[in-house]
Amino acid sequence: QTFFDENRNLFEGYRPHAGVGLVFFYDLMHMEHLNHVRAVYALTRYLLDQHVLFDYLVEGDLTSDRLSEYEVLILPDVRFMRQEDTEAVTKFVVEGGTAVVTGTTGQDDWHGQKRDANGFADYLDGSIWTDGVLKGGPDSRFIYARQLADLLPENRVSVDNLLGFLKGHLAELAGE
């Protein structure tokens, strides 16, 4: 860390080239929520194998400014989320980003207390399920699947499946 502290100017002011942000809250491992860690690992392998540029977004990175750098945000079973995190994701979608959410994402607050409704319940109301996947929110830019396998058949990460799904969804949004 000394190198980074001494050469901070080399890393400031740059925007990422990645269009995808993959949320990895390391603290969830300490909260014994291993489904999140497993999903992040599977998605990491999948995205790397497919040469998809992505960044990890960790605790504290879910801010409007940071999220505006991405087109797609993937939240794999991020059960425990701060209120400000759910608000930033909601704003990201309203402003034109696409959020892909799986499992129990947003179900509990950061202290482990159940929310009255899922953190993204507004997007789930009135949405339509198709093959285990729900699309809701403005222009169907909020995509929810109960489990990662609902997005990626055969319970494995496949580049063709994920990229085809995301490209098809983004093409729908662009009216192609």
Secondary structure, 3 states (H helix, E strand, C coil): CHHHHHCHHHCCCCCCCCCEEEECCCHHHHCCCHHHHHHHHHHHHHHHHCCCCEEEECCCCCCHHHHCCCCEEEEECCCECCHHHHHHHHHHHHCCCEEEEECCCCCECCCCCECCCCCCHHHHCCCEEECCEEEECHHHCEEEECCHHHHCHHHCCCHHHHHHHHHHHHHHHHCC
